Amino acid sequence: MSDQVEDYHYDRSMFFNELKQSIERNKLSTNVLFSNYLNDFKDIVQHNGLVHEEMNIVCQLLCTVNLSVQNFKRILLTLVPEEPSIPHDICEELIVWALSAYRLSANDGTKAQCIFYWLLYVVEEKLTNMDVIDKYYKVLFHLCNYENVNQPVAGIIYCLTKSDDVQKWMITCCKNIIEGSKSEPHLNKLLNFFESPNSINNIRQKGLFDGNNTFCKELACGLRSVRKELMNIHPQFTHTQQERRSSVKLYSKIQFVDVNNKFEFPSTEELAKSFMKEGSSNNSLILLGNVSGWCKLLMNNDKELNLQHRFSNNLYHSLDQIFLSNEIVVKPLKRTKFLQEILEFQKFAHRGLTAVNMFIFQYIISWDGMENSRIIYELFEYLSFTSEEELKHRFLEKLYAIFITGDELIYRMVINSLTNLLCNLYFNSKQTRTNKNCTLFGEELREETEFEIVKCLTKYISHWCSICIYNYPQEEQLKHTVYTFFEKVSVLENLKPSIWPIWTIMPPSVFYNGLMSVNIYWLDRLSKLMLRHIKVDTDRIEDIADNTSILRSLQLFDLYMADFYNALHAGELFEKREEGFIFKYLKEKEVEKDFKIVNLNICFQMEKHIALAPYFMNAMHTVEDPLDLIQTEAPNLHKLILTLNENLQNDTENEMSIN
C-alpha cells in the first residue's frame, strides 16, 4: 500500500515539470494536484526560495503563456530566490515584457503593474545587479505618466536615483503629472525627494511606495524574507506565539490520499514536515530568541524547508547591514542584544556559525578592539577555520594589529579569548558530529587540517604571551592569563583518543620571568607546570621524539631544568651556564666588568632568592634544611627540586655503570 501512496505524492520536481509542460502547451496545467500545490507553494518559498533554474522556468511561464490575472499573480508570488542574487537576465526579461505589455489591454496592464511591484521589492532589497536595472532608469521614469503603473515605478526611481541623476525637466515633469491628476501621493513623495539634494545621499527608506492590497503585501513579504533584518523582529512577537497561533490551522494543511477508495493517513515524516513548515516563522532570525528556536535550527535539516541555509543567509546579511555597511541604523542596546543572542546560540551548540565567521573576518578589519568588546571576544572563542591560511591571513594577522597597539587590558582579553578558542577547536576535533547534514557550521574538516590549525594557533598564542610578559613583566592579572594558557594547553595536548605530535612549553621570557619572580606564588605555579611536563609530557613525547619541533622543545626544556636546578638548589647558575639557557653565551670577562657587585651563582639560590629570602629570614633559627621550609610554603617547588635531584642522581649512576 505504501508504494501506491508514493505514486500519489506530489512534490516540487513534479510541480516544475508541469510548469515546463505548460510552457510547451502555452496553457497552464489544470491538474488538481498541481493547483493545490501552487496554492501552498508561495508559503514554501518563504522558507526555501527558488534556485536559478527554477526562476528561469517561472520567468518563461510569465512571459510566454497567456495566463489569467489571478494565475499570473499566483505564479509571480513564487518568484522568490533562495539566495539574495537573482540573475540579471531574468529581471531584464520581465522588464522588457512589462514595457511591451502595459498598454496592450487592461489585463496586461494589471500584469505589468504586478511585475513592477515585484521589481520594486527586488530593487529595495538589492537582490540583483543594480547596474542592469539602472540602464532602464529614464524609460521607467517616463512611465510615471501612466496611472496604473506609476506607483511602483516611482518607488523604483526613488531607489535607483543618484545625486547626478536629477535634472530640472524631471522635477517639472513630476509637477505636471501631479497637477493633471486628482491625487498622486506617491509622486508627491518622489518630487519632495528630487527637491531635497541632501536626502539623495541618505539611505533610502523601505515601504514608502508599497501597495495596500493583499497581493502587494504577500509579494513584499516573500522578497523581504530573503534578507531578514533585525529591524523586522517585532519585540512583542515571540516564537512560542507563532507556534501556538499556527497550530490551530496546522491539520487543515495535511492532505489525505485516496487510493482505491481507501484513505491512507500521512506518514510520521510527512506530519513532521507539515508541522515544521507551519511552525517556522517567515523571519528565521526570531529563532535566535529562545531554546526551542535553537533546537529547531539544529535539528531541522529538511531539504525542502531548508531552514538552516535560509537562517545562515539572513543572519549574515543582517550583520552586514547593521555592523558593516550601516544600511540599517540600530540603537546600541539593540545591537548588543542581537550579538548576545548569537553568542548564546553558539554556546548552546558549542560550535561557531559559518555566517558569524564571515562577519568576524570582515568586522575585525575596522574594529577598534573595544566596541562591544566582551561579546566580540567571546564570539572569537567559537570561530572555525577551513585551513591554516585562513586562520593566519583572515584572523590572526588582523587581530595582531589590535593586540600589539593595545594596553594590558587588551592583552588579557585577547589571550583569554584565544585560549578558549583553542580549547573549543580541540574539543570539537575530538568529537564526531552526530548530525552531519547540518549546514550551520560548515563542512567537517580532515584531521590533518584540524591539526595544522591547532598547531598554528598554539604557536601564535605562545609568541603573543611572550610579548605580554616582555611589556608588562609585573602585571599579576596578565601573568595569570598567560600561565592559564600554558596550563590548559598542557592538558589539551594529552587529550585522547588521538594525541597529536605537538608539545608546547613556555618561551624563555615567560619561564625566566617566573623563575626570577618576586612573588613565591608564581615560582610555585611555574614549578607545578614543570612537574606536569616531567610526569606526563616526557613519557608521551618519547614516541614522537623524531619530530623536529618536538626535539627542539625537549632540548629547550632540558636547558630550563638545568638553570632551574643550578639556580635554586646547587647555587651554580653561572658556573654551569653551558648546561642551561639564560647565561649560555655570556663570557666571564663580561660578568666581571658589568656585575662586580652581584654574584650570579648564588643570587637566585633558595636562601637568597628575592621571593624566598623573607621566609628563610623569619625561620633562620628554626629550620636546618632549606627544603623543609620550601615544602610548607611552596610544595610544588619542593617536589620539583626533589624530582630534578633524583633524575640527576639516576643519570650519574647510569653514566658510572656504562663506564
C-alpha positions in Angstrom: 0.0 0.0 0.0 2.9 2.4 0.8 4.2 2.1 -2.8 0.8 3.2 -4.1 0.7 6.1 -1.8 4.1 7.3 -3.1 2.7 7.3 -6.6 0.2 9.9 -5.5 2.7 12.0 -3.6 3.1 15.3 -5.4 6.5 17.0 -4.9 8.4 20.1 -6.0 10.1 18.4 -9.0 6.7 17.2 -10.4 5.4 20.8 -10.0 8.2 22.3 -12.1 7.9 19.5 -14.7 4.2 20.6 -15.1 5.3 24.2 -15.4 7.7 23.2 -18.2 4.8 21.3 -19.9 2.6 24.4 -19.5 5.2 26.5 -21.4 5.3 23.9 -24.2 1.5 23.8 -24.4 1.2 27.5 -24.0 -1.5 26.8 -21.4 -1.4 26.5 -17.6 -2.0 23.0 -16.3 -5.4 22.2 -14.8 -4.2 19.2 -12.8 -5.9 19.3 -9.3 -2.7 18.2 -7.5 -0.8 21.0 -9.4 -3.3 23.6 -8.4 -3.3 22.5 -4.8 0.5 22.6 -4.7 0.5 26.0 -6.3 -1.8 27.4 -3.6 0.7 26.4 -0.9 3.9 27.0 -2.9 4.1 30.7 -2.1 4.4 29.7 1.6 7.1 27.2 0.8 9.3 29.7 -1.0 9.2 31.9 2.1 11.5 29.3 3.7 13.1 27.7 0.7 13.2 30.0 -2.3 13.8 29.1 -5.9 17.2 28.2 -7.4 18.3 29.8 -10.7 16.9 27.1 -12.9 13.5 27.2 -11.2 13.4 31.0 -11.5 14.1 30.7 -15.3 11.1 28.3 -15.6 8.8 30.7 -13.8 10.1 33.7 -15.8 9.5 31.9 -19.1 6.0 30.9 -18.0 5.1 34.5 -17.1 6.4 36.0 -20.3 5.1 33.4 -22.8 1.9 31.8 -21.5 -1.3 33.8 -21.7 -2.3 33.5 -18.0 -5.4 34.9 -16.3 -4.6 37.8 -13.9 -5.3 35.6 -10.9 -2.9 32.8 -12.0 -0.4 35.4 -13.1 -0.3 36.7 -9.5 -0.2 33.3 -8.0 2.8 32.3 -10.1 4.6 35.7 -9.6 4.3 35.2 -5.8 6.5 32.2 -6.1 9.3 34.1 -7.8 11.4 34.4 -4.6 15.1 33.5 -4.8 16.8 31.1 -2.4 19.8 33.4 -2.0 19.9 37.2 -2.4 21.0 37.1 -6.0 18.5 37.0 -8.9 20.2 36.5 -12.3 20.0 39.9 -14.1 18.8 38.3 -17.3 15.6 37.2 -15.5 15.0 40.8 -14.3 15.7 42.2 -17.8 13.3 39.7 -19.4 10.5 40.7 -17.0 11.2 44.4 -17.5 11.1 44.1 -21.3 7.9 42.1 -21.2 6.2 44.6 -18.8 7.3 47.6 -21.1 5.8 45.9 -24.1 2.6 44.9 -22.4 1.5 47.7 -20.1 -0.7 49.4 -22.8 -2.0 46.3 -24.7 -5.1 45.6 -22.6 -6.5 46.1 -19.1 -5.4 42.6 -18.1 -1.9 43.1 -19.5 -1.7 46.5 -17.7 -2.5 44.8 -14.4 0.1 42.1 -15.0 2.7 44.8 -15.9 1.8 46.6 -12.7 2.4 43.3 -10.7 5.8 43.0 -12.4 6.8 46.5 -11.5 5.8 45.9 -7.9 7.9 42.7 -7.9 10.8 44.8 -9.4 10.3 47.5 -6.7 10.9 45.0 -3.9 13.9 43.4 -5.7 15.5 46.8 -6.0 14.7 47.8 -2.4 16.4 44.6 -1.2 19.2 44.8 -3.7 18.6 41.2 -4.9 20.1 41.6 -8.3 22.8 43.6 -10.2 21.6 47.2 -9.7 23.6 48.4 -12.7 21.5 46.3 -15.0 18.2 47.8 -13.7 19.7 51.3 -13.8 20.0 51.0 -17.6 16.2 51.4 -17.8 16.1 54.4 -15.5 14.9 57.0 -17.9 12.5 54.6 -19.6 11.0 53.8 -16.3 10.8 57.4 -15.3 8.5 58.2 -18.3 6.1 55.5 -17.1 5.2 57.8 -14.2 2.7 59.3 -16.7 0.7 56.1 -16.7 -1.6 55.9 -13.7 -1.8 52.1 -13.4 1.9 51.6 -13.0 3.2 54.9 -11.7 3.2 54.0 -8.0 5.7 51.0 -8.2 7.7 52.8 -10.9 8.0 55.9 -8.7 9.3 53.6 -6.0 11.9 52.1 -8.3 13.1 55.5 -9.4 13.3 56.5 -5.7 15.6 53.6 -5.0 17.8 54.0 -8.1 18.3 57.7 -8.1 21.8 59.0 -7.6 22.8 62.6 -6.9 23.7 63.3 -10.5 20.6 61.8 -12.0 18.1 64.5 -11.0 17.5 67.1 -13.7 15.2 70.1 -13.9 13.0 68.6 -16.6 12.3 65.6 -14.3 11.1 67.9 -11.5 8.9 69.8 -14.0 7.5 66.5 -15.3 6.5 65.4 -11.8 4.8 68.7 -11.1 2.8 68.5 -14.4 1.7 65.0 -13.6 0.6 66.0 -10.1 -1.3 69.0 -11.4 -3.1 66.9 -14.0 -4.3 64.2 -11.6 -6.5 64.4 -8.6 -4.4 62.5 -6.1 -0.9 61.1 -6.6 0.7 60.9 -3.1 3.5 58.7 -4.3 4.5 61.2 -6.9 4.5 63.9 -4.3 7.0 61.8 -2.3 9.1 61.4 -5.4 9.0 65.2 -6.1 10.0 66.0 -2.5 12.8 63.6 -2.8 14.1 65.2 -6.0 13.9 68.7 -4.5 15.9 67.7 -1.4 19.5 67.2 -2.5 20.6 66.1 0.9 18.2 63.3 1.1 19.5 61.7 -2.1 22.8 60.8 -0.3 20.9 59.2 2.6 19.9 55.6 2.9 16.5 55.0 1.2 13.5 54.2 3.4 11.8 51.0 2.6 8.0 50.7 2.2 7.3 54.2 1.1 5.7 53.1 -2.2 4.1 49.8 -1.0 0.8 48.8 -2.4 -2.1 48.4 0.1 -3.8 45.3 -1.5 -3.2 41.7 -0.3 -1.2 40.7 -3.3 1.4 43.5 -2.8 1.7 42.7 0.9 2.3 39.0 0.1 4.8 39.9 -2.6 6.7 42.2 -0.3 6.7 39.7 2.5 8.2 37.0 0.2 11.0 39.1 -1.3 11.8 40.8 2.0 12.1 37.4 3.7 15.2 36.7 1.6 17.2 39.2 3.6 16.0 39.1 7.2 16.8 42.3 9.2 16.9 42.8 12.9 14.6 45.7 12.4 11.9 43.3 11.3 11.9 41.4 14.5 8.9 42.6 16.5 9.8 42.8 20.2 6.3 41.7 21.3 6.1 38.7 18.9 7.7 35.6 20.2 8.4 32.3 18.5 6.1 30.5 21.0 3.2 32.7 20.0 3.9 31.9 16.4 3.7 28.2 17.0 0.6 28.5 19.1 -1.2 30.6 16.5 -0.1 28.3 13.6 -1.0 25.1 15.4 -4.7 26.0 15.2 -4.7 25.7 11.4 -2.0 23.0 11.2 -4.1 20.0 10.4 -6.1 21.7 7.7 -2.9 21.7 5.6 -2.5 17.9 5.9 -3.8 16.2 2.8 -5.1 12.6 3.0 -4.6 10.4 -0.1 -7.4 8.4 -1.7 -6.0 5.2 -3.0 -8.6 2.7 -4.4 -11.3 4.3 -2.3 -9.3 3.8 0.9 -8.0 6.7 2.9 -4.3 6.5 4.0 -3.0 8.7 6.8 0.2 10.6 6.2 3.4 9.1 7.4 5.2 10.4 10.6 7.8 12.1 8.4 5.1 13.9 6.4 3.4 15.1 9.6 6.7 16.4 10.9 7.4 18.3 7.7 4.0 19.8 7.8 4.4 20.9 11.3 7.9 22.4 10.6 6.5 24.4 7.6 3.7 25.8 9.6 5.6 26.3 12.9 8.6 28.1 11.3 8.2 31.9 11.2 8.9 33.7 7.9 11.6 35.6 9.8 14.0 32.8 10.8 16.0 35.2 13.0 13.2 35.0 15.6 14.5 31.5 16.3 17.5 33.1 18.0 15.3 34.2 20.8 14.8 31.0 22.8 15.9 27.4 23.3 13.1 25.9 21.3 14.2 28.0 18.3 17.8 26.8 18.8 16.6 23.2 18.8 14.5 23.8 15.7 17.5 25.3 13.9 19.9 22.5 14.9 17.6 19.5 14.2 15.7 20.7 11.1 17.8 19.8 8.0 14.9 19.1 5.7 16.0 20.0 2.2 12.6 21.3 1.1 12.2 23.6 4.1 16.0 24.5 4.0 15.7 26.5 7.2 19.3 26.3 8.2 20.5 27.7 4.9 18.0 30.5 4.9 18.9 31.3 8.5 22.6 31.5 7.7 22.0 33.9 4.8 19.6 36.0 6.8 22.0 36.2 9.8 25.0 37.2 7.7 23.1 39.9 5.7 21.6 41.3 9.0 25.1 41.5 10.5 26.4 43.1 7.3 23.6 45.7 7.2 23.9 46.6 10.8 27.6 46.5 11.6 29.5 46.6 8.3 27.6 48.6 5.6 25.5 50.5 8.2 22.5 50.4 5.9 20.3 50.0 9.0 20.6 52.3 11.9 20.0 50.3 15.1 20.2 51.6 18.7 23.4 50.4 20.6 21.4 48.4 23.1 19.6 46.5 20.3 22.9 45.8 18.5 24.3 44.4 21.7 21.3 42.3 22.3 21.5 40.9 18.8 25.1 39.9 19.3 24.3 38.4 22.7 21.6 36.2 21.2 24.0 34.9 18.6 26.6 34.2 21.3 24.1 32.3 23.4 23.1 30.2 20.5 26.7 29.3 19.7 27.3 28.5 23.4 24.3 26.2 23.2 25.5 24.5 20.0 29.2 24.6 21.2 30.2 25.4 17.7 30.6 28.6 15.6 28.2 29.6 12.9 29.7 29.9 9.4 27.8 33.2 8.9 29.3 34.6 12.1 32.8 33.6 10.9 32.4 35.5 7.7 31.1 38.5 9.6 34.0 38.5 12.1 36.7 38.2 9.4 35.4 41.4 7.9 34.4 43.3 11.1 37.8 42.8 12.7 39.5 44.8 9.9 37.9 48.1 11.1 37.2 47.2 14.8 38.9 49.2 17.5 39.1 46.4 19.9 36.8 48.0 22.5 33.3 48.3 21.0 31.1 45.5 22.3 34.5 44.0 23.4 33.1 41.5 25.9 30.7 39.9 23.4 33.1 40.1 20.4 36.0 38.5 22.2 33.6 35.7 23.3 32.4 35.3 19.7 36.1 34.8 18.8 36.0 31.7 21.0 33.6 29.9 18.7 35.3 30.7 15.4 36.1 27.9 13.0 38.6 27.8 10.1 38.8 25.9 6.9 42.6 26.0 6.7 45.8 27.2 8.4 46.0 30.0 5.8 42.5 31.3 6.7 43.4 31.3 10.3 46.6 33.3 9.8 45.6 35.7 7.0 41.9 36.4 7.7 42.0 36.4 11.5 45.3 36.4 13.4 47.1 39.0 11.3 44.1 41.3 11.6 43.8 40.7 15.4 47.6 41.3 15.9 47.2 44.9 14.8 44.7 45.4 17.7 46.8 43.3 20.1 50.2 45.0 19.6 48.8 48.5 19.9 46.7 47.7 23.0 47.3 48.0 26.7 47.4 45.4 29.4 43.6 45.0 29.3 43.6 44.3 25.6 46.4 41.8 26.1 44.4 39.9 28.7 41.2 39.8 26.7 43.0 38.7 23.5 45.0 35.9 25.2 42.0 34.7 27.2 39.8 34.7 24.1 42.3 32.8 22.0 42.9 30.3 24.8 39.2 29.4 24.9 39.2 29.3 21.1 42.0 26.7 21.2 40.0 24.7 23.8 36.9 24.7 21.6 39.0 23.7 18.5 40.5 20.8 20.4 37.2 19.6 21.8 35.4 19.8 18.5 38.2 17.9 16.7 37.8 15.1 19.2 34.1 14.8 18.8 32.3 13.3 15.8 29.3 15.2 14.6 26.0 13.4 15.2 24.2 15.4 12.5 26.5 15.6 9.5 23.7 17.2 7.4 23.7 20.4 9.5 24.8 23.3 7.3 25.1 25.9 10.0 28.7 25.1 10.9 30.2 24.4 7.5 31.9 21.2 6.4 33.7 18.8 8.7 37.5 19.0 8.2 40.0 16.3 7.8 42.0 15.5 11.0 45.3 16.7 9.3 43.8 20.1 8.6 42.4 20.4 12.2 45.9 19.6 13.5 47.6 22.2 11.3 45.1 24.8 12.5 45.6 24.0 16.2 49.3 23.8 15.8 49.4 27.2 14.1 47.1 28.9 16.7 49.1 27.5 19.6 52.3 28.8 18.2 50.8 32.3 17.7 49.4 32.5 21.3 52.7 31.3 22.8 54.5 34.1 21.0 52.0 36.7 22.0 52.3 35.5 25.6 56.0 36.3 25.3 55.2 39.8 24.2 52.8 40.2 27.1 55.4 39.4 29.7 58.1 41.5 27.9 55.9 44.6 28.0 54.2 44.0 31.4 56.6 41.8 33.5 54.9 42.6 36.8 51.2 42.7 36.0 49.7 40.0 38.1 46.4 39.5 36.2 48.2 39.4 32.9 50.6 36.8 34.2 47.7 34.7 35.5 46.1 34.8 32.0 49.5 33.7 30.4 50.0 30.9 32.9 46.5 29.7 32.4 47.1 29.3 28.7 50.2 27.1 29.2 48.4 25.1 31.9 45.4 24.5 29.7 47.4 23.7 26.6 49.3 21.1 28.5 46.1 19.3 29.3 44.7 19.7 25.8 47.8 18.2 24.1 47.2 15.0 26.1 43.5 14.5 25.2 42.6 11.1 23.9 41.6 9.2 21.7 44.2 10.6 19.3 47.1 12.5 20.6 48.8 14.9 18.1 52.6 15.2 17.8 52.8 18.6 19.5 54.3 19.8 22.7 54.1 23.4 23.9 56.4 24.8 26.6 56.8 28.4 27.8 59.0 30.7 25.7 62.2 31.9 27.6 60.8 35.3 28.5 57.8 33.7 30.3 59.8 30.9 32.0 62.6 33.1 33.4 60.1 35.8 34.5 58.6 33.1 36.7 61.9 31.7 37.9 63.1 35.2 38.9 59.7 36.4 40.2 59.5 38.5 43.4 56.3 36.5 44.3 56.6 33.0 45.7 53.1 32.2 44.1 54.5 32.4 40.5 57.5 30.4 41.4 55.4 27.6 42.9 52.9 27.8 40.0 55.7 27.5 37.5 57.1 24.5 39.3 53.7 22.8 39.2 53.6 23.1 35.4 57.2 21.9 35.0 56.3 18.9 37.2 53.4 18.1 34.9 55.7 18.3 31.9 58.1 15.8 33.5 55.5 13.3 34.7 53.0 13.5 31.8 54.6 15.0 28.7 58.1 13.5 28.7 56.6 10.0 28.6 54.2 10.9 25.8 56.9 12.5 23.6 59.3 9.6 23.7 57.3 8.0 20.8 57.4 11.2 18.7 60.9 12.5 19.6 62.0 12.1 16.0 59.7 15.1 15.2 62.0 18.2 14.7 59.8 20.6 16.6 59.3 18.2 19.5 63.1 17.6 19.6 63.7 21.3 19.8 61.2 21.7 22.6 62.7 18.8 24.5 66.2 20.3 24.3 64.9 23.7 25.4 63.1 22.1 28.3 66.3 20.4 29.5 68.1 23.7 29.4 65.3 25.2 31.5 65.5 22.5 34.1 69.3 22.8 34.3 69.0 26.5 35.0 66.2 25.9 37.5 68.2 23.3 39.5 71.5 25.1 39.3 70.0 28.4 40.3 67.7 27.4 43.2 69.4 24.3 44.6 73.0 24.0 43.5 73.9 27.7 43.6 75.9 27.3 40.4 73.8 29.2 37.8 76.7 30.9 36.2 79.4 28.3 36.8 77.3 25.7 34.9 75.9 28.2 32.4 76.7 25.9 29.5 74.2 23.4 30.8 71.4 26.0 30.8 70.0 28.7 28.5 70.0 32.1 30.1 73.7 32.7 30.5 74.9 30.1 28.0 76.7 32.5 25.7 77.7 35.0 28.4 81.5 35.3 28.9 83.2 35.5 32.3 85.0 38.7 31.4 81.7 40.4 30.6 80.4 39.4 34.0 83.4 40.7 35.9 83.0 44.0 34.1 79.3 44.5 34.4 78.3 42.5 37.5 81.0 43.2 40.1 78.5 43.6 42.9 76.2 40.7 42.1 77.2 37.0 42.4 75.2 35.3 39.7 75.8 31.9 41.2 74.1 32.5 44.5 71.7 35.4 43.9 68.9 33.0 42.8 69.7 30.2 45.3 66.8 29.3 47.6 68.1 31.2 50.7 68.9 34.3 48.6 66.1 34.3 46.1 64.1 37.5 46.4 60.8 35.6 46.6 62.0 33.1 49.2 64.5 35.1 51.3 61.9 36.6 53.6 60.6 33.1 54.6 64.2 32.0 55.4 64.9 35.1 57.4 61.8 34.5 59.6 62.8 30.9 60.1 66.5 31.4 60.4 67.0 29.5 63.7 64.1 27.0 63.4 64.8 25.3 60.1 68.0 23.5 59.3 67.3 22.2 55.8 66.0 24.8 53.3 63.9 22.2 51.6 61.9 21.7 54.8 60.7 25.3 54.7 60.0 25.1 51.0 57.9 22.0 51.5 55.5 24.1 53.6 55.5 27.4 51.7 55.9 26.2 48.1 55.1 22.4 47.9 55.3 22.2 44.1 58.7 23.9 44.1 59.8 21.3 46.8 58.6 18.4 44.7 60.2 19.7 41.5 63.7 20.1 43.2 63.5 16.6 44.6 62.4 15.2 41.2 65.3 17.0 39.5 67.7 15.9 42.1 66.5 12.3 41.8 66.8 12.4 38.0 70.3 13.9 38.3 71.4 11.0 40.6 69.9 8.4 38.2 71.7 9.9 35.3 75.0 9.9 37.3 74.5 6.3 38.2 73.7 5.3 34.6 76.9 7.0 33.4 79.0 5.2 36.0 77.5 1.8 35.2 78.2 2.4 31.5 81.8 3.4 32.2 
